[in-house]
Amino acid sequence: MLSAAVSTYLALRRAAGFGLKNAGQRLESFAAYSDRQERPFVHAATAIEWAGQSNSRHERSRRLGDVARMARFLHAEDKRHEIPPAVFGSRSRARPTPFILGDEQIAEIVRLAAQSGYRTLRRQTYSTLFALLACTGLRVGEAIRLRYADITPDGLMIRATKFNKSRVVPLHDTARAGLERYLQKRRPYAPDDDHVFVSLRRKPLLHSDVEYAFRKLVAAMGLPGGRGNRQPTPHSLRHAFAVRALRTCPDGRDHITQHMLMLATYLGHSKAELTYWYLESVPELMGEIAERCQAHVFGSKS
């Protein structure tokens, strides 16, 4: 039965540090589909048929890509496993162009958050949260999962995050002071919960809470919104941090390499290419790169 081979494959990859939660579910679904057709080995036509049941082209390519990756592993031991061709195209999806917020826009978001709604803890919660995202580059999920114990003398302890890695994010003295001012009001509000950020329900903030609050603020500022448009999201605060960090990159090949590696580690990227993506996705950065290249090749104009 193919299910046994899938279980072995997933156990081996998970032992190597891969989570494979969604991919594992897809492969188990494929194995069950193949077993019902009494196919104990990966059969290309069966894989294409199973993957083609999805309505989304991207999901079809992702499903087939998962099977192909596993099939290559199994084929090395048993040639009866067939590697299906990528008939649905690449499984990777182009990352959308980020909306980069300027310093004045970020300051306005924080200011409006501090004045939004009734005079409740909500004002301090969102103004502090959005300021923290902007000055640390945290993901929203990382910030709303923070607990009191994660605020350490060395910075914020970000535990088992997106790629199951932990890291420490240093805090500037001003950021630490702002966070402490918030906590002085937050601690007595929900004393039985140790999450740093809580809602008016006295529960940890949800992604949907943060998204809703942010959309209200950017709409009040007149920033673009709506499906299909490049629009600001809470993640735009992280993008803005990354762009500011890249603009401070020193000259010199060795310095640039070290800077990019440190920034990738700081942001919690699993691959350095995820950090380099900002270079090709932000026109302002590409313009600065072009100017430096021109100066290097033709010499600076005096």
C-alpha positions as CSV (number, residue, x, y, z in Angstrom):
1,M,0.0,0.0,0.0
2,L,1.3,3.5,-0.9
3,S,0.2,4.8,2.5
4,A,3.0,3.0,4.2
5,A,5.6,4.5,1.8
6,V,4.1,8.0,2.4
7,S,4.3,7.5,6.2
8,T,8.0,6.5,5.9
9,Y,8.8,9.5,3.6
10,L,7.1,12.0,5.9
11,A,8.7,10.5,9.1
12,L,12.2,10.8,7.5
13,R,11.7,14.4,6.4
14,R,10.1,15.5,9.7
15,A,13.1,13.9,11.5
16,A,15.3,16.2,9.4
17,G,13.4,19.3,10.7
18,F,10.6,19.8,8.1
19,G,7.1,20.4,9.5
20,L,5.2,19.3,6.4
21,K,1.8,19.8,8.0
22,N,-0.1,20.8,4.8
23,A,2.1,18.8,2.4
24,G,1.7,15.8,4.7
25,Q,-2.1,16.1,4.5
26,R,-2.0,16.3,0.7
27,L,0.3,13.3,0.4
28,E,-1.9,11.2,2.7
29,S,-4.9,12.2,0.6
30,F,-3.0,11.1,-2.5
31,A,-2.0,7.8,-0.9
32,A,-5.6,7.1,0.1
33,Y,-6.7,7.9,-3.5
34,S,-4.0,5.5,-5.0
35,D,-4.8,2.8,-2.5
36,R,-8.5,2.9,-3.5
37,Q,-7.4,2.3,-7.0
38,E,-5.1,-0.5,-5.8
39,R,-2.0,1.2,-7.0
40,P,0.8,0.5,-4.5
41,F,3.3,2.7,-6.3
42,V,3.3,6.3,-7.5
43,H,1.6,6.3,-10.9
44,A,2.0,9.5,-12.9
45,A,-1.4,9.3,-14.5
46,T,-3.1,8.7,-11.1
47,A,-1.1,11.6,-9.6
48,I,-2.2,14.0,-12.4
49,E,-5.8,12.8,-12.1
50,W,-5.8,13.3,-8.3
51,A,-4.1,16.8,-8.4
52,G,-6.5,17.9,-11.2
53,Q,-9.5,17.6,-8.9
54,S,-8.6,21.0,-7.3
55,N,-10.3,24.0,-8.8
56,S,-7.2,26.2,-8.3
57,R,-4.4,26.0,-10.8
58,H,-1.9,26.9,-8.1
59,E,-3.3,24.2,-5.8
60,R,-3.1,21.7,-8.7
61,S,0.5,22.4,-9.3
62,R,1.2,22.4,-5.5
63,R,-0.4,19.0,-5.1
64,L,1.4,17.5,-8.1
65,G,4.7,19.1,-6.9
66,D,4.4,17.4,-3.5
67,V,3.8,14.0,-5.2
68,A,6.7,14.6,-7.6
69,R,9.1,15.4,-4.8
70,M,8.1,12.3,-2.9
71,A,8.2,10.2,-6.0
72,R,11.9,11.2,-6.7
73,F,12.7,10.0,-3.2
74,L,10.9,6.7,-3.6
75,H,12.1,6.2,-7.2
76,A,15.7,6.1,-6.0
77,E,14.9,2.9,-4.0
78,D,12.3,1.4,-6.3
79,K,12.1,2.3,-10.0
80,R,8.4,1.2,-10.1
81,H,7.5,4.6,-8.6
82,E,6.9,7.1,-11.5
83,I,7.8,10.8,-11.3
84,P,4.9,12.8,-12.7
85,P,5.7,15.7,-15.0
86,A,4.8,19.3,-14.0
87,V,1.8,19.5,-16.3
88,F,0.1,22.2,-14.2
89,G,3.1,24.5,-14.2
90,S,5.4,25.6,-11.5
91,R,4.2,25.1,-7.9
92,S,5.8,28.4,-6.8
93,R,3.7,31.5,-6.7
94,A,5.1,34.9,-7.4
95,R,5.2,37.1,-4.3
96,P,3.0,40.2,-4.6
97,T,4.7,43.6,-4.8
98,P,4.8,45.0,-1.3
99,F,3.3,48.3,-0.3
100,I,6.1,50.2,1.4
101,L,4.9,52.6,4.1
102,G,6.9,55.8,4.6
103,D,8.0,57.0,8.0
104,E,5.4,59.7,8.1
105,Q,2.7,57.2,7.1
106,I,3.8,54.8,9.9
107,A,3.8,57.7,12.4
108,E,0.2,58.6,11.3
109,I,-1.0,55.0,11.7
110,V,0.4,54.9,15.2
111,R,-1.1,58.3,16.0
112,L,-4.6,57.4,14.7
113,A,-4.5,54.1,16.5
114,A,-3.9,56.0,19.8
115,Q,-7.0,58.1,19.1
116,S,-9.3,55.4,17.6
117,G,-12.6,54.3,19.2
118,Y,-13.5,54.8,22.8
119,R,-11.1,55.7,25.6
120,T,-10.2,52.1,26.3
121,L,-7.1,49.9,26.4
122,R,-7.8,49.2,22.7
123,R,-6.1,52.5,21.8
124,Q,-2.8,51.6,23.7
125,T,-3.0,48.0,22.4
126,Y,-3.0,48.9,18.7
127,S,-0.8,51.9,18.8
128,T,1.8,49.9,20.7
129,L,1.4,46.9,18.5
130,F,1.8,48.8,15.2
131,A,4.8,50.7,16.5
132,L,6.4,47.5,17.6
133,L,5.9,45.9,14.2
134,A,7.4,48.9,12.5
135,C,10.5,49.1,14.7
136,T,11.3,45.4,15.0
137,G,10.0,43.9,11.7
138,L,8.1,41.1,13.6
139,R,5.4,39.1,11.8
140,V,1.9,39.8,13.1
141,G,1.6,36.2,14.4
142,E,4.9,36.5,16.2
143,A,3.8,39.7,18.0
144,I,0.3,38.5,19.1
145,R,1.8,35.3,20.5
146,L,4.3,37.2,22.7
147,R,4.0,36.5,26.4
148,Y,5.4,38.3,29.4
149,A,8.3,35.8,29.8
150,D,9.3,36.5,26.2
151,I,10.4,40.1,27.1
152,T,14.0,39.5,28.2
153,P,16.9,41.8,29.0
154,D,18.4,40.8,25.6
155,G,15.2,41.5,23.7
156,L,12.1,39.7,22.6
157,M,12.2,35.9,22.5
158,I,10.4,34.8,19.4
159,R,9.6,31.1,20.0
160,A,9.1,28.3,17.3
161,T,8.0,30.8,14.7
162,K,7.0,30.3,11.0
163,F,9.9,27.9,10.2
164,N,9.9,26.3,13.6
165,K,13.0,28.3,14.7
166,S,13.4,30.6,17.7
167,R,15.4,33.8,17.7
168,V,16.0,36.9,19.9
169,V,15.0,40.3,18.5
170,P,16.8,43.1,20.2
171,L,14.8,46.1,21.4
172,H,15.9,49.7,21.3
173,D,15.6,51.5,24.6
174,T,12.7,53.7,23.3
175,A,10.8,50.6,22.1
176,R,11.4,48.9,25.4
177,A,10.1,52.0,27.2
178,G,7.0,52.2,25.0
179,L,6.3,48.5,25.6
180,E,6.6,48.9,29.3
181,R,4.2,51.9,29.4
182,Y,1.6,49.8,27.6
183,L,2.1,46.9,30.0
184,Q,1.6,49.1,33.0
185,K,-2.0,49.6,31.8
186,R,-2.5,46.1,30.3
187,R,-1.4,43.9,33.2
188,P,-4.4,44.8,35.5
189,Y,-6.8,44.7,32.6
190,A,-6.5,40.9,32.1
191,P,-4.5,39.6,35.0
192,D,-5.2,35.9,34.3
193,D,-3.7,36.0,30.8
194,D,0.0,36.5,30.2
195,H,-0.2,37.4,26.5
196,V,1.4,40.8,25.9
197,F,-1.4,42.0,23.6
198,V,-5.0,41.4,24.5
199,S,-8.4,42.4,23.0
200,L,-11.3,44.1,24.8
201,R,-12.6,40.5,25.3
202,R,-9.6,40.0,27.6
203,K,-8.3,37.3,25.2
204,P,-5.2,37.2,23.0
205,L,-5.5,39.2,19.9
206,L,-6.5,37.4,16.7
207,H,-5.1,38.0,13.2
208,S,-8.6,39.1,12.1
209,D,-8.6,41.6,15.0
210,V,-5.4,43.2,13.8
211,E,-6.4,43.1,10.1
212,Y,-9.7,44.9,10.9
213,A,-8.1,47.6,13.0
214,F,-5.4,48.2,10.4
215,R,-7.8,48.5,7.5
216,K,-9.9,51.0,9.4
217,L,-6.8,53.2,10.0
218,V,-5.5,53.1,6.4
219,A,-9.0,53.8,5.1
220,A,-9.1,56.9,7.3
221,M,-5.7,58.0,5.8
222,G,-7.0,57.5,2.3
223,L,-4.5,54.8,1.3
224,P,-5.5,52.3,-1.4
225,G,-7.6,49.3,-0.6
226,G,-9.7,46.6,-2.2
227,R,-9.0,43.3,-3.9
228,G,-6.6,43.2,-6.7
229,N,-4.7,46.4,-5.7
230,R,-1.3,46.8,-4.1
231,Q,-2.5,47.8,-0.7
232,P,-1.1,48.3,2.8
233,T,-1.6,45.5,5.3
234,P,-0.2,45.0,8.8
235,H,2.7,43.1,7.1
236,S,3.6,46.3,5.3
237,L,5.1,47.5,8.6
238,R,7.5,44.5,8.4
239,H,8.3,45.3,4.8
240,A,9.0,48.9,5.8
241,F,11.5,47.8,8.4
242,A,13.3,45.5,6.0
243,V,13.6,48.3,3.4
244,R,15.0,50.7,6.0
245,A,17.5,48.0,7.1
246,L,18.6,47.4,3.5
247,R,19.1,51.1,2.9
248,T,21.6,51.1,5.7
249,C,23.7,48.4,4.1
250,P,27.4,49.3,4.0
251,D,29.4,49.3,0.8
252,G,31.8,46.5,0.1
253,R,31.1,42.9,-1.0
254,D,32.0,41.3,2.3
255,H,30.1,43.9,4.3
256,I,27.0,43.5,2.1
257,T,27.1,39.7,2.5
258,Q,27.3,39.9,6.3
259,H,24.6,42.5,6.4
260,M,22.2,40.5,4.4
261,L,22.9,37.3,6.4
262,M,22.3,39.2,9.7
263,L,19.1,40.7,8.4
264,A,17.8,37.4,7.1
265,T,18.5,35.9,10.6
266,Y,16.9,38.9,12.3
267,L,13.7,38.7,10.2
268,G,13.5,34.9,10.7
269,H,13.8,34.1,7.0
270,S,14.6,30.4,6.3
271,K,16.5,31.4,3.1
272,A,18.6,34.5,2.3
273,E,16.8,34.7,-1.0
274,L,13.6,35.8,0.9
275,T,15.5,38.8,2.1
276,Y,17.0,39.6,-1.4
277,W,13.4,39.6,-2.7
278,Y,13.0,43.1,-1.3
279,L,15.8,44.3,-3.5
280,E,14.0,43.2,-6.7
281,S,10.5,44.1,-5.5
282,V,11.0,47.7,-4.3
283,P,11.6,50.2,-7.1
284,E,13.4,52.6,-4.8
285,L,15.9,50.0,-3.8
286,M,16.5,49.0,-7.4
287,G,17.0,52.6,-8.3
288,E,19.6,53.0,-5.6
289,I,21.4,49.8,-6.7
290,A,21.4,51.1,-10.3
291,E,23.0,54.4,-9.2
292,R,25.7,52.7,-7.2
293,C,26.5,50.4,-10.1
294,Q,26.7,53.3,-12.5
295,A,29.0,55.2,-10.1
296,H,31.2,52.1,-9.8
297,V,31.5,51.5,-13.5
298,F,31.7,55.0,-14.8
299,G,33.0,56.8,-11.7
300,S,31.3,59.4,-9.5
301,K,30.5,62.7,-11.0
302,S,32.1,65.6,-9.1
